[in-house]
Amino acid sequence: MLYFLGFPGASALLVPPDGECTVYVGGVNYEQAKAAGKGFNVALFRGGENLMTRIADQAKECQIGRLLVDALNVQNWQALTTDLQGGCKVEVNCSYVQKLRAVKDPAEVGLMRVAGELTSRGMEAAAEAVKAGAKEYEVAAEAEYAMRRRGAGPSAFETIVASGAGSAFPHGGCGDREIRDGDLVVVDIGATYNHYCSDMTRTFVAGKPTAKQQRIYDAVKTAHQSAFQKIRAGVCVADVDAAARNVLKDAGYGEFFVHRVGHNVGLEVHEPPSLNPDSPDLLAAGNVVTDEPGVYISGFGGVRIEDTVLVQKDGCEKLTVGAYSLVP
């Protein structure tokens, strides 16, 4: 609904075959919806009112015989189908909207460029904060502050600063662990700008890297670049994944790459298409995807390098940049 309406806080949006759309909002968002409303009616529903009954009544008024729902919980599904009393076929299918959202228009790309720039600045601050004696949450705080003070919205996801053996967990979180000399530190951050997300990961060593740490990092960096060079419109997403996966396999780390190479990004940080090894999906110009190979060795640590990438007709462009070094 944010994608179609341009503002948050709507409870439902009804799009009939002809005529104006209707957005349903509670009292707390009613005035905002009226101020933002362009091309749709604003319908107020009150606290004790059943929203599904309102939607069913309007569906009957519009003589809708088939109602397609993007997302609905079980309780609302039961209420809606009961109120329609079999006079209208209800289906759930989110693919229609997902396909629209997967390809960004120039205005969306502009917002995501800003989100990428803000995230890059946050990573610079994180790199400066990574040192022996610092706590993981202190590194996260510096990164988030650097993004917010430059105009970012809320973080796109919970910031990850995973150090030491915890860096071997792809979603290792961020706690009060004190970073120690020689630790691998995986930092995964993302800014939002006008609701659009970015996603970026870098791995650092607090101190001087060992030969093993450097070998793993170099392999992941090569895999990251190999996938990046493969990204362009018309390429199968499985081939992008394979470009990174084959590099890590040849380097002896294939079994330690435990996730897909990337995913689409937009109003949510994880959107279709998924860049996984089994997907038949083709990239399209205007997709914005991540390129994030990693190696995770239990008890030792992990390395991940990730950028947010704009897919173009004849190539691609990184929207997050910088900090391609194991030593901050």
C-alpha positions as CSV (number, residue, x, y, z in Angstrom):
1,M,0.0,0.0,0.0
2,L,2.9,2.3,0.6
3,Y,4.1,1.5,-2.9
4,F,0.8,2.6,-4.4
5,L,-0.2,5.4,-2.1
6,G,3.0,7.0,-1.2
7,F,2.3,7.2,2.6
8,P,2.3,4.7,5.4
9,G,-0.6,4.0,7.8
10,A,-3.3,2.7,5.4
11,S,-5.2,-0.4,6.5
12,A,-6.5,-1.6,3.1
13,L,-6.7,-0.5,-0.5
14,L,-9.5,-1.5,-2.8
15,V,-8.7,-1.3,-6.6
16,P,-11.9,-1.8,-8.7
17,P,-11.8,-2.5,-12.5
18,D,-13.1,1.0,-13.2
19,G,-13.2,4.2,-11.3
20,E,-11.3,5.5,-8.3
21,C,-9.6,3.4,-5.7
22,T,-10.6,3.5,-2.1
23,V,-8.1,3.5,0.8
24,Y,-9.4,2.6,4.2
25,V,-7.7,4.2,7.2
26,G,-8.4,4.5,11.0
27,G,-8.9,7.9,12.7
28,V,-5.3,8.3,13.6
29,N,-4.2,8.4,9.9
30,Y,-7.3,9.9,8.4
31,E,-6.1,13.5,8.0
32,Q,-2.7,12.4,6.7
33,A,-4.4,10.2,4.1
34,K,-6.6,13.1,2.9
35,A,-3.6,15.4,2.7
36,A,-1.6,12.8,0.7
37,G,-4.5,11.5,-1.3
38,K,-4.2,11.8,-5.1
39,G,-6.4,9.7,-7.3
40,F,-8.2,7.7,-4.6
41,N,-11.0,8.1,-2.2
42,V,-10.3,8.0,1.6
43,A,-12.7,6.0,3.7
44,L,-12.7,6.3,7.5
45,F,-13.4,3.2,9.6
46,R,-13.8,3.4,13.4
47,G,-12.4,1.2,16.1
48,G,-15.5,-0.9,16.7
49,E,-16.2,-1.4,13.0
50,N,-15.4,-4.5,11.0
51,L,-13.1,-3.4,8.1
52,M,-13.7,-6.7,6.2
53,T,-17.5,-6.0,6.2
54,R,-16.8,-2.5,4.7
55,I,-14.7,-4.0,2.0
56,A,-17.2,-6.7,1.2
57,D,-20.0,-4.2,0.9
58,Q,-18.0,-2.1,-1.5
59,A,-17.0,-5.1,-3.5
60,K,-20.7,-6.0,-3.9
61,E,-21.5,-2.3,-4.8
62,C,-18.8,-2.4,-7.5
63,Q,-20.2,-5.8,-8.7
64,I,-16.8,-7.5,-8.3
65,G,-17.0,-11.1,-9.1
66,R,-13.3,-11.9,-8.4
67,L,-11.4,-10.3,-5.5
68,L,-7.7,-10.7,-5.6
69,V,-5.9,-10.2,-2.3
70,D,-2.2,-9.4,-2.0
71,A,-2.0,-10.5,1.7
72,L,-4.5,-11.3,4.4
73,N,-4.3,-13.0,7.8
74,V,-6.5,-16.0,8.5
75,Q,-9.0,-14.1,10.7
76,N,-9.6,-11.4,8.1
77,W,-9.9,-14.1,5.4
78,Q,-12.6,-15.8,7.3
79,A,-14.5,-12.6,7.9
80,L,-14.2,-11.4,4.3
81,T,-15.3,-14.7,2.7
82,T,-18.2,-14.9,5.2
83,D,-19.4,-11.4,4.4
84,L,-19.2,-12.0,0.7
85,Q,-21.3,-15.1,1.1
86,G,-20.0,-16.8,-2.0
87,G,-21.1,-14.1,-4.3
88,C,-17.5,-13.2,-5.0
89,K,-14.5,-15.5,-5.5
90,V,-11.5,-14.5,-3.3
91,E,-7.9,-15.4,-4.2
92,V,-4.6,-14.6,-2.5
93,N,-1.8,-13.9,-4.9
94,C,1.0,-11.4,-4.1
95,S,2.9,-11.9,-7.4
96,Y,1.1,-9.1,-9.2
97,V,2.4,-6.4,-6.9
98,Q,5.8,-8.1,-6.4
99,K,6.4,-8.0,-10.2
100,L,5.6,-4.3,-10.3
101,R,7.9,-3.6,-7.3
102,A,10.8,-5.7,-8.6
103,V,11.6,-3.1,-11.3
104,K,12.4,0.4,-10.0
105,D,11.5,3.5,-12.0
106,P,13.9,6.4,-12.2
107,A,12.4,8.1,-9.1
108,E,12.8,5.0,-7.0
109,V,16.3,4.5,-8.3
110,G,17.1,8.1,-7.2
111,L,15.9,7.3,-3.6
112,M,17.9,4.1,-3.5
113,R,21.0,6.0,-4.6
114,V,20.7,8.2,-1.6
115,A,20.1,5.2,0.6
116,G,23.2,3.6,-0.8
117,E,25.3,6.7,-0.2
118,L,24.0,7.0,3.4
119,T,24.8,3.3,4.0
120,S,28.3,3.8,2.6
121,R,28.9,6.7,5.0
122,G,27.7,4.5,7.9
123,M,30.2,1.8,6.9
124,E,33.0,4.3,7.0
125,A,32.1,5.2,10.6
126,A,31.9,1.5,11.5
127,A,35.3,0.8,10.0
128,E,36.8,3.6,12.2
129,A,35.1,2.1,15.3
130,V,36.3,-1.5,14.8
131,K,39.2,-2.0,17.2
132,A,40.2,-4.2,20.1
133,G,38.3,-3.1,23.2
134,A,35.3,-1.7,21.5
135,K,31.9,-3.5,22.1
136,E,29.8,-4.7,19.2
137,Y,27.0,-2.3,20.0
138,E,29.3,0.6,20.1
139,V,30.4,-0.1,16.5
140,A,26.7,-0.4,15.5
141,A,25.9,2.9,17.3
142,E,28.5,4.8,15.3
143,A,27.3,3.4,12.0
144,E,23.7,4.2,12.7
145,Y,24.4,7.6,14.0
146,A,26.5,8.5,10.9
147,M,23.5,7.5,8.7
148,R,20.8,9.2,10.7
149,R,22.7,12.5,11.1
150,R,23.0,12.7,7.3
151,G,19.2,12.3,6.8
152,A,18.6,8.5,6.8
153,G,15.3,7.1,8.1
154,P,15.2,4.0,10.4
155,S,17.6,1.2,9.7
156,A,16.4,-1.2,7.0
157,F,17.0,-4.1,9.4
158,E,18.7,-4.8,12.8
159,T,22.3,-3.9,12.4
160,I,24.7,-6.8,12.6
161,V,28.1,-6.5,14.2
162,A,29.4,-10.0,14.8
163,S,32.9,-10.5,16.0
164,G,35.2,-13.4,16.7
165,A,33.7,-16.9,16.4
166,G,30.3,-15.2,16.2
167,S,31.2,-13.9,12.8
168,A,30.6,-17.4,11.5
169,F,26.9,-16.9,12.0
170,P,25.5,-15.2,8.9
171,H,22.9,-13.4,11.0
172,G,25.1,-13.1,14.1
173,G,23.3,-10.2,15.6
174,C,24.9,-7.4,17.7
175,G,25.6,-7.8,21.4
176,D,27.8,-6.6,24.2
177,R,30.8,-8.7,23.3
178,E,34.1,-6.9,23.4
179,I,36.1,-7.1,20.2
180,R,39.5,-8.7,20.7
181,D,42.8,-8.2,18.9
182,G,42.8,-10.4,15.8
183,D,39.0,-10.9,15.7
184,L,37.1,-11.1,12.4
185,V,34.3,-8.6,12.6
186,V,31.3,-8.8,10.1
187,V,29.4,-5.5,9.9
188,D,26.0,-5.6,8.0
189,I,24.1,-2.3,7.9
190,G,21.4,-0.6,5.8
191,A,19.9,2.9,5.7
192,T,16.5,3.8,4.5
193,Y,15.6,7.0,2.6
194,N,12.0,7.9,2.0
195,H,11.2,4.3,2.9
196,Y,13.6,2.7,0.3
197,C,16.3,0.4,1.6
198,S,19.9,-0.3,1.1
199,D,22.1,-3.3,2.3
200,M,25.8,-3.4,2.7
201,T,28.3,-5.8,4.5
202,R,32.0,-5.5,5.1
203,T,34.4,-7.7,7.1
204,F,37.3,-6.3,9.1
205,V,40.0,-7.6,11.4
206,A,40.8,-5.8,14.6
207,G,44.5,-5.8,14.3
208,K,46.7,-7.7,11.8
209,P,45.1,-10.4,9.8
210,T,46.5,-13.9,9.8
211,A,47.4,-15.7,6.6
212,K,44.2,-17.8,6.8
213,Q,42.0,-14.8,7.4
214,Q,43.5,-13.0,4.4
215,R,43.1,-16.1,2.2
216,I,39.4,-16.4,3.0
217,Y,38.9,-12.7,2.6
218,D,40.6,-12.7,-0.8
219,A,38.5,-15.6,-2.0
220,V,35.3,-13.9,-0.9
221,K,36.3,-10.6,-2.5
222,T,37.1,-12.5,-5.8
223,A,33.7,-14.2,-5.6
224,H,32.0,-10.9,-5.0
225,Q,33.6,-9.4,-8.0
226,S,32.9,-12.4,-10.2
227,A,29.1,-12.2,-9.4
228,F,29.1,-8.4,-9.9
229,Q,30.6,-8.9,-13.4
230,K,27.8,-11.3,-14.2
231,I,24.9,-9.0,-13.3
232,R,23.0,-7.5,-16.2
233,A,19.6,-7.6,-17.7
234,G,18.6,-10.9,-19.2
235,V,21.0,-13.0,-17.1
236,C,19.5,-15.9,-15.1
237,V,19.9,-15.2,-11.3
238,A,21.2,-18.8,-10.9
239,D,24.2,-17.9,-13.1
240,V,25.0,-15.0,-10.9
241,D,25.0,-17.3,-7.9
242,A,27.1,-19.8,-9.7
243,A,29.7,-17.2,-10.6
244,A,30.4,-16.6,-6.9
245,R,29.9,-20.1,-5.8
246,N,32.3,-21.6,-8.3
247,V,35.1,-19.2,-7.1
248,L,34.6,-20.3,-3.5
249,K,34.4,-23.9,-4.5
250,D,37.7,-23.7,-6.4
251,A,39.3,-22.0,-3.5
252,G,38.3,-24.9,-1.2
253,Y,35.5,-23.0,0.7
254,G,32.4,-24.2,-1.2
255,E,30.9,-26.0,1.7
256,F,31.2,-22.9,3.8
257,F,29.0,-20.7,1.5
258,V,25.7,-21.5,3.1
259,H,23.2,-19.0,1.6
260,R,22.2,-17.5,-1.7
261,V,24.3,-14.9,-3.3
262,G,21.7,-12.2,-3.1
263,H,18.2,-10.8,-3.2
264,N,16.2,-7.9,-4.6
265,V,15.9,-4.8,-2.5
266,G,13.3,-2.0,-2.4
267,L,10.7,-0.9,0.1
268,E,11.7,-4.0,2.0
269,V,15.2,-5.2,2.3
270,H,14.3,-8.7,1.1
271,E,12.1,-8.8,-2.0
272,P,11.8,-11.2,-5.1
273,P,13.6,-12.2,-7.2
274,S,16.0,-14.2,-5.0
275,L,19.4,-14.8,-6.5
276,N,19.6,-18.5,-5.5
277,P,21.1,-21.4,-7.4
278,D,17.7,-23.1,-8.2
279,S,15.8,-20.0,-9.5
280,P,14.9,-19.7,-13.2
281,D,14.2,-15.9,-12.9
282,L,16.0,-13.5,-15.2
283,L,17.3,-10.2,-14.1
284,A,15.6,-7.1,-15.6
285,A,16.9,-3.5,-16.0
286,G,15.7,-1.7,-12.9
287,N,16.1,-4.5,-10.5
288,V,18.1,-3.6,-7.5
289,V,19.8,-6.6,-6.0
290,T,22.5,-7.6,-3.5
291,D,25.8,-9.3,-4.2
292,E,26.9,-11.0,-1.0
293,P,28.9,-14.1,-1.0
294,G,30.4,-15.3,2.3
295,V,32.4,-18.0,4.0
296,Y,31.5,-19.1,7.5
297,I,33.7,-21.6,9.4
298,S,32.3,-22.7,12.8
299,G,34.6,-22.0,15.7
300,F,36.9,-19.8,13.5
301,G,34.9,-16.9,12.1
302,G,33.3,-15.7,8.9
303,V,33.7,-13.3,6.0
304,R,31.0,-11.6,3.9
305,I,31.2,-8.8,1.4
306,E,28.0,-7.2,0.2
307,D,26.9,-4.4,-2.0
308,T,23.5,-3.1,-3.3
309,V,23.6,-3.2,-7.1
310,L,21.4,-1.6,-9.8
311,V,20.8,-3.9,-12.8
312,Q,21.2,-2.1,-16.1
313,K,20.6,-3.2,-19.7
314,D,24.3,-3.6,-20.4
315,G,25.8,-4.1,-17.0
316,C,25.3,-2.9,-13.4
317,E,26.2,-0.2,-10.9
318,K,27.1,-0.4,-7.3
319,L,24.9,1.9,-5.1
320,T,27.1,1.1,-2.0
321,V,30.8,1.7,-2.3
322,G,34.1,1.7,-0.5
323,A,35.9,-0.1,2.4
324,Y,37.3,-3.1,0.4
325,S,40.0,-3.9,2.9
326,L,40.2,-6.4,5.6
327,V,42.1,-3.9,7.8
328,P,39.9,-0.9,8.7
